[in-house]
Amino acid sequence: MKLTLVRHTSLQIAEGICYGQSDIDVSVNFASELSQLKQKLIHEQIDAVYASPLQRCSKLAHALGFDGIMHDERLKELHFGDWEMQSWNDIPRELFDVWAQNYAELAPPNGETFAGLQQRGVDFLQEVHARHAGQHVLVVTHGGMIRALIAHVLNMQLKGLFRFHVDYASLTRLDLSGAIPKIEFVNR
């Protein structure tokens, strides 16, 4: 199975705001970013499409023009709990610094750990791999989920994962067809 991960387009939100699972709308650049993304996908044969149910992913999946899009809660971004919709600068530094040192195992207050996000992604990946063996699946999701799946495929620790930059409206392709999964490209 080939899995093409698409990060949603840019968002209608001020810079520096923690938004995670908050349901933020796409930005005014949506049409332009959509057009560029369609060009990247123009020669791809896609057999199935999944998307996070958050509107920034759902809108993009539908706008790409595919039929039969399946929404899956497991594809949502990290849940930042009490930090959702706060400025990063307003989060108490001592709390943020402790979390940032071990975000894999520590959750923001009333949120989830990055290990929890990754487990959601791995569960999704295993189910989709069994259902779509030999097919090409497109997944419209979030930067955190894409990073978590890259780490899983590469058998990497989650620490330092944010060194992977994942652009809005970018493609990352995983090839899960062989005995050893591989990454064809990231952030294209």
C-alpha positions in Angstrom: 0.0 0.0 0.0 1.1 3.5 -0.8 0.0 6.2 1.6 0.1 9.8 0.6 -0.3 12.2 3.5 -1.5 15.7 2.8 -1.2 18.4 5.4 -4.2 20.8 5.4 -3.8 24.3 3.9 -3.0 27.5 5.9 -5.5 28.6 8.5 -7.6 31.7 9.4 -5.9 32.3 12.8 -3.4 34.7 14.2 0.2 33.5 14.3 1.4 32.2 17.7 -1.9 30.6 18.8 -2.1 27.0 20.0 -5.0 25.4 18.1 -4.5 21.6 18.0 -8.0 20.1 17.8 -9.8 23.5 17.7 -11.9 23.5 14.6 -10.2 26.4 12.7 -11.2 27.4 9.2 -9.0 27.6 6.2 -7.3 30.9 5.2 -8.1 33.3 2.4 -5.3 31.6 0.5 -7.3 28.3 0.2 -8.1 28.5 -3.5 -4.5 29.2 -4.4 -3.1 26.5 -2.2 -5.7 24.1 -3.4 -4.8 24.7 -7.0 -1.1 24.1 -6.3 -2.0 20.9 -4.4 -4.2 19.6 -7.3 -1.2 20.1 -9.6 1.0 17.9 -7.3 -1.7 15.2 -7.4 -2.7 15.4 -11.1 -1.1 12.2 -12.2 -1.9 10.2 -9.1 -4.3 7.2 -9.1 -6.0 7.3 -5.7 -8.0 4.3 -4.6 -9.3 5.7 -1.2 -9.4 9.0 0.7 -9.5 9.5 4.4 -9.6 12.8 6.3 -9.6 14.3 9.7 -13.1 15.5 10.5 -11.8 19.0 11.5 -13.0 21.4 8.8 -9.5 22.4 7.7 -9.0 18.8 6.5 -12.5 18.0 5.5 -12.9 21.1 3.3 -9.6 20.3 1.6 -10.4 16.6 1.0 -13.8 17.5 -0.6 -12.3 20.4 -2.6 -9.8 18.0 -4.1 -12.8 16.4 -5.8 -12.6 12.8 -4.6 -15.7 10.7 -4.0 -16.4 8.6 -1.0 -14.2 10.5 1.5 -14.1 8.7 4.9 -13.6 10.8 8.0 -11.7 9.3 10.9 -11.4 10.9 14.4 -8.0 9.2 14.9 -6.5 11.6 12.2 -7.1 14.7 14.4 -4.2 16.9 15.5 -2.8 16.7 19.0 -5.3 17.7 21.7 -3.7 20.6 23.7 -6.4 20.6 26.4 -6.4 23.8 28.4 -3.9 25.4 26.0 -6.2 25.3 23.0 -6.8 28.8 21.5 -4.3 30.4 23.9 -1.3 32.4 22.7 1.8 30.3 23.2 3.3 33.3 25.0 0.4 33.2 27.5 1.1 29.6 28.5 3.1 29.7 31.8 6.7 29.2 30.8 7.4 26.7 33.5 4.5 24.4 32.4 5.4 24.7 28.8 9.1 24.0 29.3 8.4 20.8 31.3 6.0 19.6 28.6 8.4 20.5 25.8 11.2 18.4 27.4 8.9 15.3 27.3 5.9 15.9 25.1 5.9 12.2 24.1 4.9 11.2 27.7 3.5 14.4 29.2 0.2 16.0 28.2 -0.8 19.6 28.5 -3.4 20.1 31.2 -6.5 18.1 30.1 -4.8 17.3 26.8 -3.1 14.2 25.3 0.5 13.1 25.0 2.3 12.9 21.6 2.6 9.1 22.2 -1.2 9.0 22.4 -1.5 10.8 19.1 1.0 8.5 17.5 -0.9 5.4 18.9 -4.1 6.8 17.3 -2.2 7.1 14.0 -0.6 3.6 14.2 -4.0 2.1 14.9 -5.5 3.9 11.8 -2.5 2.9 9.7 -2.8 -0.8 10.6 -6.5 -0.8 9.9 -6.2 1.0 6.6 -3.2 -1.2 5.5 -5.3 -4.3 6.1 -8.3 -2.8 4.2 -6.4 -1.3 1.2 -3.4 -3.7 0.6 -1.9 -3.0 -2.8 -3.8 0.3 -3.2 -2.9 4.0 -3.0 -4.6 5.8 -0.1 -4.7 9.6 0.3 -5.0 10.9 3.9 -5.7 14.6 4.6 -4.5 15.3 8.1 -2.3 17.5 10.3 1.4 18.2 10.8 1.5 16.4 14.1 0.0 13.3 12.7 2.3 13.3 9.7 5.3 13.6 12.0 4.0 10.8 14.2 3.6 8.5 11.3 7.0 9.3 9.9 8.5 8.5 13.3 6.6 5.2 13.4 7.7 4.1 9.9 11.4 5.1 10.6 11.2 3.5 14.1 12.3 6.9 15.6 11.9 8.2 19.1 9.4 11.0 19.3 11.9 13.3 21.0 13.1 15.9 18.4 10.3 15.1 16.0 9.5 18.7 15.5 12.7 19.1 13.5 10.7 17.7 10.6 9.1 20.7 8.9 5.8 19.9 7.3 4.5 22.7 5.1 0.8 23.5 4.6 -0.6 21.7 1.6 2.4 19.5 1.3 2.6 15.8 0.4 4.5 13.0 2.2 4.5 9.5 0.8 5.0 6.3 2.7 5.4 3.0 0.9 4.1 0.2 3.1 4.1 -2.5 0.4 7.3 -4.2 1.3 8.6 -6.0 4.4 10.3 -2.8 5.5 8.2 0.3 5.2 9.9 3.3 3.6 9.4 7.0 3.0 9.4 8.0 -0.6 9.4 11.7 0.1 8.5 14.3 2.8 7.1 17.8 2.4 6.8 17.9 -1.3 
